[in-house]
Amino acid sequence: MSTFLSDEVKAGLEAARKAAQRKGSRLRVHVGEDTFPVLRLWEIGFAMEAEVAPKLRGLVDLHHGGVHLYQCLIVASSEEGDEMQYEFKRKTAATDAPALDYSRDPNAPVALLPR
């Protein structure tokens, strides 16, 4: 049995794989006003398409759809095949509440009622 695939079929399969990765991922990197799609995310970095990814460096925001996940300090680490890979120097989870400068009493009232 032969497992030979023609170059056209291989190129078609690779294009379909890339399209499925792009469509399946809602992860985006925001750099100022620019937005770039993220293909994969792992603990110490992420990957984007090499054709659309610039050599990013510095502070970026990582979003999943409309949800701000992380504020990251990144550096471009390597280009493997058709992917540009970036590593985190710092990855801070984004919160929608300001940081507290004190510890909150667990028995404190949630709100006060007016008189």
C-alpha positions as CSV (number, residue, x, y, z in Angstrom):
1,M,0.0,0.0,0.0
2,S,1.4,3.4,-1.0
3,T,1.3,6.4,1.3
4,F,2.5,8.9,-1.3
5,L,0.7,12.2,-1.5
6,S,1.2,14.7,-4.3
7,D,2.6,18.2,-3.5
8,E,-0.8,19.7,-4.3
9,V,-2.6,17.5,-1.8
10,K,0.1,18.2,0.9
11,A,-0.2,22.0,0.3
12,G,-4.0,21.7,0.5
13,L,-3.8,19.8,3.8
14,E,-1.4,22.3,5.2
15,A,-3.6,25.2,4.2
16,A,-6.6,23.6,5.8
17,R,-4.7,23.0,9.0
18,K,-3.6,26.6,9.2
19,A,-7.2,27.8,8.5
20,A,-8.6,25.6,11.2
21,Q,-6.0,26.9,13.7
22,R,-6.8,30.5,12.8
23,K,-10.6,29.9,13.0
24,G,-10.5,27.8,16.2
25,S,-8.4,30.3,18.2
26,R,-10.0,33.5,19.6
27,L,-6.7,34.6,21.2
28,R,-5.3,37.9,20.1
29,V,-2.3,40.1,21.0
30,H,-2.9,43.8,21.2
31,V,0.0,46.1,20.7
32,G,-1.2,49.7,20.9
33,E,-3.8,50.0,18.2
34,D,-2.7,46.8,16.3
35,T,-4.1,43.3,16.8
36,F,-2.6,40.0,15.8
37,P,-4.1,36.5,16.0
38,V,-2.4,33.9,18.2
39,L,-2.3,30.3,17.1
40,R,-1.1,28.6,20.3
41,L,-0.6,29.6,23.9
42,W,1.4,27.6,26.5
43,E,2.8,28.3,30.0
44,I,6.0,30.2,28.9
45,G,4.9,31.7,25.6
46,F,2.8,31.8,22.5
47,A,3.0,31.4,18.7
48,M,1.7,33.5,15.8
49,E,1.9,33.1,12.0
50,A,5.3,34.2,10.8
51,E,3.7,35.9,7.7
52,V,1.6,38.3,9.8
53,A,3.6,38.5,13.0
54,P,6.1,41.3,13.4
55,K,9.2,40.9,15.6
56,L,7.4,42.0,18.7
57,R,9.2,43.0,21.9
58,G,8.0,44.7,25.0
59,L,4.6,45.2,26.7
60,V,1.6,43.6,25.0
61,D,-2.0,42.6,26.1
62,L,-3.3,39.1,25.5
63,H,-7.1,38.8,24.9
64,H,-9.5,35.9,24.4
65,G,-12.3,37.4,22.5
66,G,-13.4,40.4,24.5
67,V,-11.8,39.3,27.7
68,H,-8.5,40.7,28.8
69,L,-6.4,37.8,30.1
70,Y,-2.9,39.0,30.6
71,Q,-0.5,41.9,30.4
72,C,2.8,40.5,29.2
73,L,6.3,41.5,28.7
74,I,7.6,39.4,25.7
75,V,10.5,38.8,23.5
76,A,10.6,37.1,20.1
77,S,12.4,33.8,20.7
78,S,12.5,31.8,17.5
79,E,10.9,31.1,14.1
80,E,10.0,27.5,13.5
81,G,8.5,26.6,10.2
82,D,5.6,29.0,9.5
83,E,5.3,30.1,13.2
84,M,7.0,32.9,15.1
85,Q,7.3,32.0,18.8
86,Y,7.5,34.5,21.6
87,E,8.5,33.9,25.3
88,F,7.1,35.7,28.3
89,K,9.5,37.6,30.5
90,R,6.5,38.5,32.7
91,K,2.9,37.5,32.5
92,T,0.5,39.2,34.9
93,A,-3.2,38.2,35.0
94,A,-5.5,41.1,34.3
95,T,-8.2,41.9,36.8
96,D,-11.2,44.2,36.5
97,A,-10.8,45.5,40.1
98,P,-8.1,47.7,41.5
99,A,-5.5,46.0,43.7
100,L,-6.0,46.3,47.4
101,D,-3.4,47.9,49.6
102,Y,-4.6,46.1,52.7
103,S,-6.1,42.8,53.7
104,R,-9.9,42.7,53.8
105,D,-11.7,41.5,56.9
106,P,-13.7,38.4,55.9
107,N,-16.5,39.4,58.3
108,A,-16.7,43.0,57.1
109,P,-20.1,44.2,55.7
110,V,-20.5,44.1,51.9
111,A,-22.4,47.4,51.8
112,L,-23.9,49.9,54.2
113,L,-27.6,50.8,54.1
114,P,-28.5,54.6,54.3
115,R,-30.6,55.8,57.2
